[in-house]
Amino acid sequence: MTRLLVALIAGVLALVEVSVAAGSASAVLPLALIACWGVLRGVDEVVLAAPTVALALGVTSEERVGWFLLALIPLLIALVLVERGRQRGRSAAVGAAVAGGGSLAYGIVLLLAAGQPRALPAAAPALLAVSSVTALLSALGVLLLWRWRAQTHTRGLFA
């Protein structure tokens, strides 16, 4: 059930971000959510969120859904590596690193998919700024969700 909930929330966040950012293909909020939730709960909890976000972004932009899905794969790979390293739920720094790296790879893949590899040097400051914001949001998400779990002492959402 939480897999569907996370996918729905990520899709809504993608639509909200596209509407606020005037058609931009940026996915700061959904990437931060996928990263922090995936660090806390594992990649299997967020694997449905990637196609949902890709579909939401693809429908609202001129790019194909497949490019967005391809751009989200590095984030999922990073979550798999974190899970294999048994670092899940350990720190906000892990969430920030996963989100920042995933966001950076997302931007690079979309630039390459648009056929603009020469635009990478000019886009580097913007890509670094966006990945930094995504990393910060993911770290805050890990801290808040982990703290919320500690306060509620319930098993279920983060068991």
Summary of the structure (lengths in Angstrom):
residues: 159
radius of gyration: 15.1
end to end distance: 13.9
largest distance: 51.4
contacts: 543
relative contact order: 0.15
helix: 79%
strand: 0%
